[in-house]
Each structure stands twice: as structure tokens, then as C-alpha cells.
Amino acid sequence: MKMEEVFKSYNDFVVPSYNKTPLIFVKGKGSFLWDVQGKKYLDFFPGWGAGNLGHCHPKVLSAVRDQIAKLIFVPNNYYNIPQAKLARELNFWAKNDFKAFFCNSGAEANEAGIKLSRKFGQGRFEIITFDNSFHGRTLAALSATGQAKYQQGFAPLVEGFKVVKFNDLAAVSSAITDKTVAVMLELVQGEGGINIAGKDFILGLRKLCDDKKLLLIIDEVQTGIGRTGKMFAWQNFAVVPDIFTLAKSLGGGLPIGVMMARQGFADLLTPGTHASTFGGGPVVCKAALAVLTAVQEEKLLANANKMGGYLMEKLAYLGKKYPFIKEARGLGLMCGLELNFDGKPIVEACMKLGLLLNCTHGSVLRLMPALGVSKKEIDKAIGILDKVLKEVKA
Ligand SMILES: Cc1ncc(COP(=O)(O)O)c(C=O)c1O
């Protein structure tokens, strides 16, 4: 297919719900992508947060090849060995007594958490969420999301969500009623502009949830699998959630979602009460096991911390150099650079020079390179970004 034919086919036959960049990628390896014309790009936002291992990681490739030749899929009324191993492995990393519900996406994992909370609530159903949060596009996940722009045109939303100010414990406290069952949040808001939860806020939230018998639900869809320098972001904060959700990078590029719930109430989802046909299939679970192995064997958490520190230093340097940069902030390798203008032209200019990054919340450049990123790759990315910002200044 010629490039024009590809664009035309999308135009004619694909629902236009995405803002699209006119690039057609055909190959990926580590931190790099190649387009159909052979141009190479340094990808600092791989897979919209699903690329913590970079592109086509060899461990994922060989795990998938091995499994796909043996058994592609069996449904959840039977057992499969990769799902059994993955549930055990996730629980090992969580160092607690969690049980897993497997599905296919972040929104679906959050839906499972919302449904389990309602079961737990026995009539209590309200969930407190936060402004600038993002929990997915299915109707309940969208209703939980504290950003009106994503909800426009989709009323009526699912009832039972109350949105309060992020990092404001008093606001949570005063939103609690006798119908409240849970509090749900991201510890670093990704789509909301890289906003990091305060440690005191999280500790206070955990105590408040314990005192009021509420579930603490942490959405780790974007922060999970080493992105913030720990396997799960909550491990930076010395709290343990009651429910946490995973998706994106866990599949190494394949679609997966997981709702992890503490034993004791996880079993409320009794046979027949919740399901997902493809959830926890053998191929994707084998891929996820390879992801976890890679994180451990390649010491990717240590690298995320070290390279996260290095990238933040470089971003802080840009912050000092250019007065139109409001702030550089991040945790591990989840980094943002807030500008005082729309960041889209910067993303486009970087792209022309072979660097892929993202802009979220209008003015926050989001950099989330593969966890195995090197100093050399960071230097290259910062060099391109600096060049583009210099032109803006001029
Ligand atoms: C924090 C968070 N939760 C949920 C989702 C939804 O995940 P998915 O697109 O896999 O449904 C996203 C996607 O960006 C996310 O960042």
C-alpha cells in the first residue's frame, strides 16, 4: 500500500476518534522507530505509556513466539499455565495478598475495580476521584475521570462519582458521605499534566480510608511496571492500596489489563459476576511474564531511577535557560516540562527532527522513554528539544 492509500483507507473506513500524526511506522527496536520511508525516530513516548520495555523487546518476542506456536487462546472456564504464573508473579512484586482479575485494557481494569467496590459497598456506591484525573474511555471510567473535556457529548454519565481537588485531603474528607465506598486516584496524573501526589496526602488518604472503611484504589495503568522507578508507583509512598489497576506496559506491546484486589474482598466477584473473554489469555500472560523478567534481569528499576534523575537534571537546565518554561517535574522516568503556551508546535518540530514526545493538558511536554534508555539517548533527545525551544525563543 502506498502512503496515500493508507491515509485514504483510514479516512474512508476508520472512525476518526483520534488526533492523528501523518507517520506510518513499520519497524521498532528499543528506543527507536522507523517509518515507511526509512526515517529513524528516537521515541520518548513509546506506545502512549505502553512501551516501558521499548519496542520489540527480545524477551517478549521469544515468549510470544514460543506460546503462540503451542496454544493461542483458551477461555477462562479452563485453566492456563501462563495466567497462573502471572497472577503469582504480580502478587510477589506487590509483596502482599492480592488476587488478580485479568482483562484487556486500563479502562476495563478500572471498571472491574469500580464494580468490585460496589459489591464491597453493599449499598454504598460513591467513589471520590480527582480533578485532572484520567481513568479511561468506557462509560464508568469516563465518569470517574475528573476532566470535563473528555465527557462532553456523552451524558448522562454513570452516577456515583464525586470529583474533588487533587492533593487536598480536607476536600476528600468533606466529600465523604454514608454512601461513599472508595477513593480512586493516580499517584502521578499522566493525562492531567504530570501532577505528583504529595506523600502526606497519600498517607492521610490511607488513614482516612481505614478510618471510614473505604477502599483505596490506585490507578497504575500509566505509572505501573517501573515507570516511576518502583514496580508500582504506590511503592514510592509507603502505602498499600486495597485495589490497584495495571495495563499498558505490562503486556510488552500486547493488550492487557489487570485489577489487583486484596484477598478478603477480591472473592466478592464470585463465578458469573464479572468476566472478560480474552482476559488472561496464554499469549499475553506469557508476554507479561517476559516483561517482569526483563525488568528484574536487566535492572530496569535502577536504570529508571538513575536515568530519571539524569533526564530531570537536563529538563531543569532547560527550565533555567528558557523563561517560558514554567516547571520541570517528574518521578522516575515519568517526566513533564510545563510551558506557558500550547506545546503542540514543539512536539511537531521535534518530530521533524526525529524525536517523538507528547504534549498533554495543552502545555505539558510529556517524556516517558523506555526504562532501558541510555544517557546517550537522553542527550540526543535534549539536544533536539533545546534546538526547537531556542527557535521558539528567537
Ligand atoms: C491512568 C490511566 N488510566 C486508565 C487509562 C485507560 O487505559 P486504556 O486506554 O488501556 O483503556 C489510561 C490511558 O491513558 C491512563 O493513563
The ligand as a MOL file (V3000), in Angstrom:
LIG
                    3D

  0  0  0     0  0            999 V3000
M  V30 BEGIN CTAB
M  V30 COUNTS 16 16 0 0 0
M  V30 BEGIN ATOM
M  V30 1 C -4.1110 6.4740 34.3030 0
M  V30 2 C -4.8570 5.8300 33.1850 0
M  V30 3 N -5.9060 5.0600 33.4710 0
M  V30 4 C -6.6200 4.4470 32.5030 0
M  V30 5 C -6.2930 4.6090 31.1840 0
M  V30 6 C -7.0850 3.9140 30.1230 0
M  V30 7 O -6.3480 2.8540 29.6140 0
M  V30 8 P -6.7910 2.1510 28.2470 0
M  V30 9 O -6.5990 3.1280 27.1540 0
M  V30 10 O -5.9030 0.9410 28.1540 0
M  V30 11 O -8.2240 1.7700 28.4210 0
M  V30 12 C -5.1980 5.4170 30.8360 0
M  V30 13 C -4.8360 5.6420 29.4130 0
M  V30 14 O -4.1170 6.5480 29.0460 0
M  V30 15 C -4.4640 6.0430 31.8640 0
M  V30 16 O -3.4120 6.8300 31.5920 0
M  V30 END ATOM
M  V30 BEGIN BOND
M  V30 1 1 1 2
M  V30 2 1 2 3
M  V30 3 2 2 15
M  V30 4 2 3 4
M  V30 5 1 4 5
M  V30 6 1 5 6
M  V30 7 2 5 12
M  V30 8 1 6 7
M  V30 9 1 7 8
M  V30 10 2 8 9
M  V30 11 1 8 10
M  V30 12 1 8 11
M  V30 13 1 12 13
M  V30 14 1 12 15
M  V30 15 2 13 14
M  V30 16 1 15 16
M  V30 END BOND
M  V30 END CTAB
M  END
